[in-house]
Amino acid sequence: MLKRMVISAANHLENNKKKVDALNVFPVPDGDTGTNMSLTLLTASNELKTVDDDSVSAIAEKLAAASLRGARGNSGVILSQLFRGFAKGLRGYDRVNATVFAQALKSAADTAYKAVMKPTEGTILTVAREGAKAAVAASQTEDNITEVFKRSLNHAKVILEKTPDMLHVLKQAGVVDAGGSGLIYILEGALKVLEEDMEVELSIERSYDDIDNSAKGIMAEDIRYTYCTEFLILKKSPSVAGSYFKDIIRTYGDSLLVIDDENVIKVHIHTNNPGIVIQEGIKLGELTSIKIDNMKEQHNNLLLQNEQTIKNKEYGFITVAVGEGIVELFKDLGADRVIEGGQTMNPSTNDILTAVEQVHANHIFVLPSNKNIIPAAEQVKYLTDKHVIVIPSKSIPQSIAAMLAFNPEAKVEENEIKMTEALANVKTGQVTYAVRDSIVEGTQIRQGDILGMEDGHIAVIGKDMVEVCQELIDRLIDEDSSIVTIFYGKDTEEQKARQLSDYIEEKFPDCEVEIHNGGQPLYYYILAVE
């Protein structure tokens, strides 16, 4: 049960880590809190697979040891200490009751507090301590572990909401503590197993929500110590004491954590002299997992990233396409998001809505590239507060033409008109095959026939690819045509596409021909004639 609780907790935190990352407000807190906590817990969860002993003591001990080795950043180290204290509270037990479980939560909070040189209220430490207090209180009258855990979690959530009142920097930024929030997700994931007694695997659903990190009000000059320094000391002998090393290096920086765990000492410090700290560590044993980050540099990069992402640009673009080459072309034209989809893979309204929410722009143009996708795109307008304009493109060439017609200096209304008008200025040809026997407009079609389509309608049917392509080209090109673009698919060789280009240049010498490796499935060729 405990192993499943940990795995569920890891899954839940991983799926919500971006939300936790978004709460970072301190001057470069060693990276992203949610990501660091998630990586720490995922590492530990993976190692639980090797535990054959089902006793809570054995599982908790493995969790503590693995999380210490895998701890990332300040938040990851504190999380590992919560697990270390939790393991202490469960030591010697095969199974536990509500009272022992609550005391283990208290041990977790106590151990984490002791590990931090200068504990700060309004952080993960506060949330853990108050949640543990609630568990202990509940266990005095309640013998159901699930109920005790639930009361502990609910109280921890209340405390999390109060963290801005305890820490000015949180109130200034208008957020709750990131580490505390991460702990809540961990507890929520664990509680799911207790409530539902479900089987879980370490199978993570990636979140696609892009949430902006906030670094407002923080200056790089506020960072007193430049280098976040982390490493493990493999002790020369068991007599080497972590407390001794802690006393030696405490004057070299802040955010100091020195965790002594039998044969290993875990060190974390923010310092201006990482070399000295490392030299002192070498005296005690072999060093491993050394990590030194320049926090001022990280912070400046973070501010630059936020400045680019938090501020809405004027225009954004979302297209629907499939095929590596076509997707890259849309990106080159300025598409912010390209949703994978097309004739046989129509994205849902929610797929398009998700993409819209990820684009930070005042006006967002959506180009469906298929008539069947237009209705889903239109629905998005009613599901978001953002200004969404659907340009009713019915093919890849139409979407490309619309994007080429966009003028960044023009007003949104003018661009909508120009982009919509551009749809009529391009003809679309597609060459594919029949997947079954059928009769279309009185014409018999056999499975495997090569089909040439003109603006969505079957115009040419044949057995020979070259003949169908040439006949389709003859239908598409007229005296007003000047440019022909060939996108050949993943099942078509470039040499074949060049032979088609040669045919066009020879028969229509006034037309310029461009060839692109579209990489699209199902369609041997997509042709754009302008």
C-alpha positions as CSV (number, residue, x, y, z in Angstrom):
1,M,0.0,0.0,0.0
2,L,2.7,2.5,1.0
3,K,4.7,1.8,-2.2
4,R,1.5,2.5,-4.3
5,M,0.9,5.7,-2.3
6,V,4.4,7.0,-3.2
7,I,4.0,6.1,-6.9
8,S,0.6,7.8,-7.0
9,A,2.1,10.9,-5.3
10,A,5.0,11.0,-7.8
11,N,2.5,10.8,-10.7
12,H,0.3,13.5,-9.3
13,L,3.2,15.9,-8.6
14,E,4.7,15.3,-12.1
15,N,1.3,16.1,-13.7
16,N,1.1,19.4,-11.8
17,K,4.7,20.4,-11.5
18,K,4.3,23.3,-14.0
19,K,1.7,24.8,-11.6
20,V,4.2,24.6,-8.8
21,D,7.0,26.0,-11.0
22,A,4.8,29.0,-11.7
23,L,4.8,30.0,-8.0
24,N,8.6,30.5,-7.8
25,V,9.2,34.1,-6.6
26,F,12.6,33.9,-4.8
27,P,15.8,35.0,-6.6
28,V,16.4,31.8,-8.6
29,P,15.4,29.1,-6.0
30,D,18.0,26.7,-7.5
31,G,15.7,26.2,-10.5
32,D,12.0,25.3,-10.6
33,T,10.6,24.0,-7.3
34,G,8.0,21.8,-8.8
35,T,10.4,20.2,-11.3
36,N,13.1,19.7,-8.6
37,M,10.6,18.1,-6.2
38,S,9.1,15.9,-9.0
39,L,12.5,14.7,-10.2
40,T,13.4,13.9,-6.6
41,L,10.3,11.9,-6.0
42,L,10.4,10.2,-9.4
43,T,13.9,9.0,-8.7
44,A,12.9,7.6,-5.4
45,S,9.7,6.0,-6.8
46,N,11.7,4.2,-9.5
47,E,14.0,2.7,-6.8
48,L,11.0,1.4,-4.9
49,K,10.6,-1.2,-7.6
50,T,13.7,-3.0,-6.2
51,V,12.2,-3.4,-2.7
52,D,10.9,-7.0,-2.2
53,D,10.1,-6.5,1.5
54,D,6.5,-5.2,1.9
55,S,7.0,-3.9,5.4
56,V,6.3,-0.1,5.7
57,S,9.7,0.2,7.4
58,A,11.7,-1.2,4.5
59,I,9.7,0.8,1.9
60,A,10.1,4.0,3.9
61,E,13.9,3.4,4.4
62,K,14.4,2.9,0.7
63,L,12.3,6.0,0.0
64,A,14.4,8.1,2.3
65,A,17.8,6.8,0.9
66,A,16.7,7.1,-2.7
67,S,15.3,10.6,-2.3
68,L,18.4,11.8,-0.7
69,R,20.6,10.5,-3.5
70,G,18.2,12.0,-6.1
71,A,17.4,15.3,-4.3
72,R,17.5,18.3,-6.6
73,G,17.7,21.8,-5.4
74,N,16.8,23.2,-2.0
75,S,13.2,21.9,-2.3
76,G,14.3,18.4,-3.3
77,V,16.7,18.2,-0.3
78,I,14.0,19.3,2.1
79,L,11.6,16.8,0.6
80,S,14.2,14.1,1.1
81,Q,14.4,15.1,4.8
82,L,10.7,14.8,5.2
83,F,11.0,11.2,3.9
84,R,14.0,10.6,6.2
85,G,11.9,11.7,9.2
86,F,8.9,9.7,8.0
87,A,11.1,6.6,7.8
88,K,12.4,7.2,11.3
89,G,8.8,7.2,12.5
90,L,8.0,3.9,10.8
91,R,11.2,2.1,11.8
92,G,10.6,-1.4,13.0
93,Y,7.0,-1.6,11.8
94,D,5.6,-4.0,9.3
95,R,2.1,-2.5,9.4
96,V,0.9,0.7,11.1
97,N,-2.2,2.1,12.7
98,A,-3.5,5.7,12.6
99,T,-1.5,6.7,15.7
100,V,1.8,5.5,14.4
101,F,1.2,7.0,10.9
102,A,0.4,10.4,12.5
103,Q,3.5,10.3,14.6
104,A,5.6,9.4,11.5
105,L,4.2,12.6,9.8
106,K,5.3,14.5,12.9
107,S,8.7,12.9,12.7
108,A,9.0,13.9,9.1
109,A,8.3,17.6,9.8
110,D,10.6,17.6,12.8
111,T,13.5,16.1,10.9
112,A,13.1,18.6,8.0
113,Y,13.1,21.5,10.4
114,K,16.4,20.3,12.0
115,A,18.0,19.9,8.6
116,V,17.6,23.5,7.7
117,M,20.0,25.9,9.3
118,K,17.6,28.8,9.4
119,P,14.0,27.5,9.0
120,T,11.6,30.1,7.5
121,E,7.9,30.1,8.3
122,G,5.5,30.3,5.4
123,T,7.4,27.6,3.5
124,I,7.0,23.8,2.9
125,L,8.3,23.4,6.5
126,T,5.3,25.2,7.9
127,V,2.8,23.3,5.7
128,A,4.4,20.0,6.7
129,R,4.4,20.8,10.4
130,E,0.9,22.0,10.6
131,G,-0.4,19.1,8.6
132,A,1.4,16.7,10.9
133,K,-0.2,18.4,14.0
134,A,-3.6,17.9,12.5
135,A,-2.9,14.3,11.9
136,V,-1.7,13.7,15.5
137,A,-4.8,15.5,16.8
138,A,-7.1,13.5,14.6
139,S,-5.5,10.2,15.5
140,Q,-6.4,10.7,19.2
141,T,-10.1,10.2,18.4
142,E,-10.0,8.5,15.0
143,D,-8.5,5.1,14.2
144,N,-9.0,5.1,10.4
145,I,-5.8,6.1,8.7
146,T,-7.6,7.4,5.6
147,E,-9.7,9.8,7.7
148,V,-6.6,10.9,9.7
149,F,-4.7,11.5,6.4
150,K,-7.7,13.4,4.9
151,R,-7.9,15.8,7.9
152,S,-4.2,16.3,7.8
153,L,-4.3,17.2,4.1
154,N,-7.3,19.5,4.5
155,H,-5.6,21.5,7.3
156,A,-2.3,21.6,5.3
157,K,-4.3,23.2,2.4
158,V,-5.6,25.8,4.8
159,I,-2.1,26.6,6.0
160,L,-0.8,26.8,2.4
161,E,-3.3,29.6,1.7
162,K,-2.0,31.5,4.7
163,T,1.7,31.4,3.7
164,P,1.5,34.8,2.1
165,D,0.6,36.2,5.5
166,M,3.8,34.6,6.9
167,L,6.3,35.5,4.2
168,H,6.3,39.0,2.7
169,V,7.8,38.0,-0.6
170,L,4.9,35.7,-1.2
171,K,2.3,38.4,-0.5
172,Q,4.3,40.8,-2.7
173,A,4.1,38.4,-5.6
174,G,0.5,37.3,-4.9
175,V,1.2,33.6,-4.6
176,V,1.4,30.8,-2.1
177,D,4.6,29.0,-1.3
178,A,5.8,26.8,-4.1
179,G,7.3,24.0,-1.9
180,G,4.2,23.9,0.2
181,S,2.1,23.6,-2.9
182,G,4.2,20.7,-4.2
183,L,3.8,19.0,-0.8
184,I,0.0,19.3,-1.2
185,Y,0.1,17.6,-4.6
186,I,2.2,14.8,-3.1
187,L,-0.3,14.3,-0.2
188,E,-3.2,14.4,-2.7
189,G,-1.7,11.7,-4.8
190,A,-1.0,9.5,-1.9
191,L,-4.5,9.9,-0.5
192,K,-6.0,8.7,-3.8
193,V,-4.6,5.2,-3.1
194,L,-6.0,5.1,0.4
195,E,-9.4,6.2,-0.7
196,E,-9.7,4.1,-3.8
197,D,-7.3,1.2,-3.0
198,M,-6.2,1.5,-6.7
199,E,-3.3,-0.1,-8.5
200,V,-0.9,2.4,-9.9
201,E,2.2,2.4,-12.1
202,L,4.8,5.1,-12.6
203,S,3.3,6.2,-15.9
204,I,3.3,9.9,-16.2
205,E,0.8,12.0,-18.1
206,R,2.6,15.1,-19.4
207,S,0.9,18.4,-18.8
208,Y,0.7,20.7,-21.8
209,D,-0.2,23.8,-19.8
210,D,2.4,26.5,-20.3
211,I,2.3,28.6,-17.1
212,D,4.5,31.6,-16.8
213,N,7.0,31.8,-14.0
214,S,6.8,35.0,-11.9
215,A,9.9,36.9,-10.9
216,K,8.4,40.3,-10.5
217,G,9.9,42.6,-7.9
218,I,13.1,40.5,-7.7
219,M,16.5,41.9,-8.9
220,A,19.6,40.0,-9.6
221,E,21.4,42.3,-7.2
222,D,19.3,40.8,-4.4
223,I,21.2,37.6,-4.8
224,R,23.9,37.8,-2.1
225,Y,25.6,34.5,-2.9
226,T,26.1,33.7,-6.6
227,Y,26.7,29.9,-6.7
228,C,24.2,27.2,-5.8
229,T,26.6,24.4,-4.9
230,E,25.6,20.8,-4.3
231,F,27.5,17.5,-3.9
232,L,27.7,14.2,-2.1
233,I,30.6,13.2,0.1
234,L,31.3,9.5,0.3
235,K,32.8,9.3,3.7
236,K,36.4,8.0,4.2
237,S,35.2,6.4,7.5
238,P,31.9,6.2,9.4
239,S,33.3,8.4,12.1
240,V,33.2,11.5,9.8
241,A,30.5,13.7,11.2
242,G,28.3,15.9,9.0
243,S,27.8,18.4,11.9
244,Y,31.6,18.9,11.9
245,F,31.6,19.8,8.2
246,K,28.5,22.0,8.7
247,D,30.4,24.1,11.3
248,I,33.3,24.5,8.9
249,I,31.4,25.9,5.9
250,R,28.5,27.7,7.6
251,T,30.4,31.0,7.3
252,Y,30.8,30.7,3.5
253,G,27.2,31.2,2.5
254,D,23.5,30.6,3.3
255,S,20.7,28.2,2.4
256,L,23.0,25.6,4.0
257,L,21.9,22.0,4.3
258,V,24.2,19.3,5.4
259,I,22.5,15.9,5.7
260,D,24.5,13.1,7.4
261,D,23.3,9.6,6.3
262,E,25.6,6.8,7.4
263,N,28.2,6.6,4.6
264,V,27.1,9.7,2.7
265,I,26.9,13.4,3.4
266,K,24.6,15.5,1.2
267,V,25.7,19.2,1.0
268,H,23.7,22.1,-0.4
269,I,24.9,25.8,0.0
270,H,24.6,29.1,-1.7
271,T,28.1,30.6,-1.7
272,N,30.5,32.9,-3.4
273,N,33.4,30.4,-2.8
274,P,32.4,27.0,-4.2
275,G,36.0,26.1,-4.6
276,I,36.7,26.4,-0.9
277,V,33.6,24.5,0.1
278,I,34.6,21.7,-2.3
279,Q,38.2,21.6,-1.0
280,E,36.9,21.2,2.5
281,G,34.6,18.4,1.4
282,I,37.5,16.5,-0.2
283,K,39.1,16.3,3.1
284,L,36.3,14.1,4.4
285,G,35.9,11.7,1.4
286,E,35.4,11.3,-2.3
287,L,33.0,13.8,-3.9
288,T,30.3,12.9,-6.4
289,S,27.2,14.4,-8.0
290,I,28.8,17.8,-8.0
291,K,26.5,20.6,-9.3
292,I,27.4,24.3,-9.3
293,D,24.9,26.8,-10.8
294,N,25.4,30.6,-11.3
295,M,22.1,31.9,-9.8
296,K,22.6,35.5,-11.1
297,E,22.9,34.2,-14.6
298,Q,19.9,31.9,-14.2
299,H,17.9,34.7,-12.7
300,N,18.7,37.1,-15.6
301,N,17.7,34.4,-18.1
302,L,14.5,33.8,-16.2
303,L,13.7,37.5,-16.2
304,L,14.3,37.7,-19.9
305,Q,12.2,34.6,-20.5
306,N,9.4,36.1,-18.4
307,E,9.6,39.4,-20.2
308,Q,9.2,37.6,-23.5
309,T,6.3,35.3,-22.4
310,I,4.3,37.2,-19.8
311,K,3.8,40.2,-22.1
312,N,1.2,39.4,-24.7
313,K,2.3,40.1,-28.3
314,E,-0.2,41.6,-30.6
315,Y,-0.8,38.6,-32.9
316,G,-0.6,34.8,-32.5
317,F,-1.1,32.0,-35.0
318,I,-2.4,28.4,-34.6
319,T,-2.5,26.0,-37.5
320,V,-3.5,22.4,-38.0
321,A,-1.1,20.2,-40.1
322,V,0.7,16.9,-40.3
323,G,4.0,16.1,-41.9
324,E,7.4,17.2,-40.5
325,G,8.3,19.4,-43.4
326,I,4.9,21.2,-43.5
327,V,5.0,21.7,-39.7
328,E,8.4,23.3,-40.0
329,L,7.2,25.5,-42.8
330,F,4.4,26.8,-40.7
331,K,6.8,27.5,-37.8
332,D,9.0,29.4,-40.2
333,L,6.0,31.5,-41.2
334,G,5.4,32.4,-37.6
335,A,3.0,29.8,-36.2
336,D,3.0,29.7,-32.4
337,R,1.4,26.3,-32.3
338,V,0.9,23.6,-34.9
339,I,-1.7,21.0,-33.9
340,E,-1.1,17.6,-35.4
341,G,-4.1,16.7,-37.4
342,G,-5.8,16.6,-40.8
343,Q,-8.2,14.6,-42.9
344,T,-8.1,11.4,-40.8
345,M,-7.0,13.1,-37.5
346,N,-9.4,15.9,-36.8
347,P,-8.4,17.7,-33.6
348,S,-11.2,18.3,-31.1
349,T,-12.4,21.7,-29.9
350,N,-10.5,21.0,-26.7
351,D,-7.3,20.4,-28.6
352,I,-7.6,23.7,-30.3
353,L,-8.7,25.4,-27.0
354,T,-5.6,24.1,-25.3
355,A,-3.4,25.5,-28.0
356,V,-5.2,28.9,-27.8
357,E,-4.6,29.0,-24.0
358,Q,-0.9,28.4,-24.6
359,V,-0.5,31.4,-27.0
360,H,0.1,34.7,-25.3
361,A,-1.3,37.2,-27.8
362,N,-4.0,39.8,-28.0
363,H,-5.4,38.4,-31.2
364,I,-5.1,34.8,-32.1
365,F,-5.7,33.5,-35.7
366,V,-6.7,29.9,-36.1
367,L,-6.2,28.2,-39.5
368,P,-7.9,24.8,-39.5
369,S,-6.5,23.7,-42.9
370,N,-9.5,21.3,-43.4
371,K,-13.2,22.0,-43.8
372,N,-14.1,19.3,-41.2
373,I,-12.0,21.1,-38.6
374,I,-13.6,24.5,-39.1
375,P,-16.7,23.9,-36.9
376,A,-14.5,22.7,-33.9
377,A,-12.3,25.8,-34.3
378,E,-15.4,28.1,-34.3
379,Q,-16.5,26.6,-31.0
380,V,-13.3,27.8,-29.3
381,K,-14.5,31.4,-29.5
382,Y,-17.2,30.7,-26.9
383,L,-14.9,28.8,-24.6
384,T,-12.1,31.4,-24.0
385,D,-11.8,35.0,-23.0
386,K,-9.1,35.5,-25.7
387,H,-9.9,37.1,-29.0
388,V,-9.9,34.2,-31.5
389,I,-10.3,34.7,-35.2
390,V,-10.9,31.6,-37.4
391,I,-9.7,31.9,-40.9
392,P,-11.7,29.2,-42.7
393,S,-8.9,27.6,-44.6
394,K,-9.8,24.2,-46.1
395,S,-6.3,23.0,-47.1
396,I,-2.6,23.3,-46.2
397,P,-2.0,25.6,-49.3
398,Q,-4.9,27.9,-48.2
399,S,-3.4,28.2,-44.6
400,I,0.0,29.0,-46.1
401,A,-1.5,31.6,-48.4
402,A,-3.4,33.2,-45.5
403,M,-0.2,33.5,-43.3
404,L,1.7,35.0,-46.2
405,A,-1.0,37.6,-46.6
406,F,-0.7,38.7,-42.9
407,N,0.6,42.2,-42.3
408,P,2.0,42.8,-38.8
409,E,1.5,46.6,-39.2
410,A,-2.2,46.3,-40.1
411,K,-5.1,46.3,-37.7
412,V,-6.7,43.0,-36.8
413,E,-9.9,43.6,-38.8
414,E,-7.8,44.4,-41.9
415,N,-5.7,41.3,-41.5
416,E,-8.8,39.1,-41.1
417,I,-10.1,40.4,-44.4
418,K,-6.8,40.1,-46.3
419,M,-6.1,36.6,-44.9
420,T,-9.6,35.4,-45.8
421,E,-9.4,36.9,-49.3
422,A,-6.1,35.0,-49.8
423,L,-7.9,31.7,-49.5
424,A,-9.5,32.3,-52.9
425,N,-6.2,33.1,-54.5
426,V,-4.7,29.6,-54.3
427,K,-5.9,26.3,-55.9
428,T,-5.2,23.1,-54.0
429,G,-4.4,19.8,-55.6
430,Q,-4.0,16.5,-53.7
431,V,-2.9,13.1,-54.9
432,T,-3.9,10.1,-52.8
433,Y,-5.4,6.6,-53.3
434,A,-8.8,4.9,-52.8
435,V,-9.1,2.9,-49.7
436,R,-12.2,1.0,-50.8
437,D,-14.5,0.5,-53.8
438,S,-17.1,3.2,-54.3
439,I,-19.1,5.2,-56.8
440,V,-18.7,9.0,-56.8
441,E,-21.0,11.1,-59.0
442,G,-21.7,8.1,-61.2
443,T,-18.0,7.2,-61.6
444,Q,-16.8,3.8,-60.4
445,I,-13.7,3.9,-58.1
446,R,-11.8,0.7,-57.2
447,Q,-9.7,0.2,-54.1
448,G,-6.1,1.2,-54.8
449,D,-7.0,3.6,-57.6
450,I,-4.9,6.8,-57.7
451,L,-7.1,9.9,-57.1
452,G,-6.4,13.4,-58.1
453,M,-8.4,16.0,-56.1
454,E,-9.0,19.6,-57.0
455,D,-10.1,21.8,-54.1
456,G,-11.5,18.9,-52.2
457,H,-13.3,17.2,-55.1
458,I,-12.2,14.1,-57.0
459,A,-11.2,15.3,-60.4
460,V,-9.0,12.5,-61.8
461,I,-9.1,8.8,-61.3
462,G,-6.5,6.4,-62.7
463,K,-4.1,3.5,-62.2
464,D,-0.9,5.3,-63.1
465,M,0.6,7.9,-60.6
466,V,2.4,9.9,-63.3
467,E,-0.7,10.2,-65.5
468,V,-3.0,11.2,-62.7
469,C,-0.5,13.9,-61.5
470,Q,0.0,15.3,-64.9
471,E,-3.8,15.5,-65.7
472,L,-4.4,17.1,-62.3
473,I,-1.7,19.7,-63.0
474,D,-3.3,20.5,-66.4
475,R,-6.6,21.1,-64.6
476,L,-5.1,23.4,-61.9
477,I,-2.9,25.6,-64.0
478,D,-4.4,28.4,-66.2
479,E,-3.2,31.6,-67.8
480,D,-3.2,33.4,-64.5
481,S,-1.1,30.9,-62.7
482,S,2.5,31.9,-61.8
483,I,3.7,29.8,-58.9
484,V,3.3,26.0,-58.3
485,T,4.5,24.5,-55.0
486,I,4.9,20.8,-54.7
487,F,4.8,19.1,-51.2
488,Y,5.8,15.5,-51.6
489,G,4.7,13.0,-48.9
490,K,6.6,10.5,-46.8
491,D,5.7,7.7,-49.3
492,T,7.1,9.7,-52.3
493,E,10.7,10.0,-53.4
494,E,12.2,13.4,-54.1
495,Q,13.2,12.2,-57.6
496,K,9.6,11.6,-58.5
497,A,8.7,15.1,-57.3
498,R,11.4,16.5,-59.5
499,Q,10.1,14.7,-62.5
500,L,6.7,16.3,-61.9
501,S,8.4,19.6,-61.6
502,D,10.2,19.1,-64.9
503,Y,6.8,18.3,-66.5
504,I,5.4,21.6,-65.2
505,E,8.4,23.7,-66.3
506,E,8.3,22.2,-69.7
507,K,4.6,22.5,-70.4
508,F,4.1,25.8,-68.4
509,P,7.3,27.8,-68.8
510,D,5.8,30.9,-67.3
511,C,5.3,29.1,-63.9
512,E,7.9,29.1,-61.2
513,V,8.1,25.7,-59.4
514,E,9.1,25.1,-55.8
515,I,9.6,21.7,-54.2
516,H,9.3,20.9,-50.5
517,N,9.6,17.6,-48.6
518,G,6.2,17.9,-46.7
519,G,6.5,14.4,-45.1
520,Q,2.7,14.2,-45.0
521,P,1.1,10.7,-44.7
522,L,-1.7,9.4,-47.1
523,Y,-1.2,12.1,-49.7
524,Y,1.6,11.5,-52.2
525,Y,1.5,15.1,-53.3
526,I,-0.1,18.3,-52.1
527,L,0.0,21.0,-54.8
528,A,-0.5,24.8,-54.4
529,V,-1.1,26.8,-57.5
530,E,-1.2,30.6,-57.3
